[in-house]
Amino acid sequence: MYAHDESGGQWSRLPPDDQIEAASTALRMLADPTRMRMLWLISGEEYDVASLAAAVGIARPAVSQHLAKLKLAGLVTQRRDGRRILYRARGGHVRRLLAEVMNAADHHLHGIPDHD
């Protein structure tokens, strides 16, 4: 069951409970402006904690806590590069989710008509 499925009948059936819970957790994580800023940046390229802290303007421990929450929600992946750990948004679904919510906000803020 995908949002881009054009069968039309998908909206008349509820997704499984575990899928609803995972989606709700992901959206709760995006409800924080700092996490949204961080996820936006790591959607484009990899960042380590220090670089992300500088880019977002918050302390490293706070960045680490936010990243841990995003990772637990399945929105972020990490990889080791020598002594550094690099973070990136987990895949195209996460990037598209973030892009869609930003587009919806832009439409709302600027009175741009909705489209299907």
Buried (B, 14 or more C-beta within 10 A) or exposed (E): EEEEEEEEEEEEEEEEEEEEEBEEBBEEBBEBEBBBBBBBBBBEEBBBBEBBBEBBEBEEEBBBBBBEBBBEBBBBBBEEEEEEBBBBBBEEBBBEBBEEEEEEEEEEEEEEEEEE
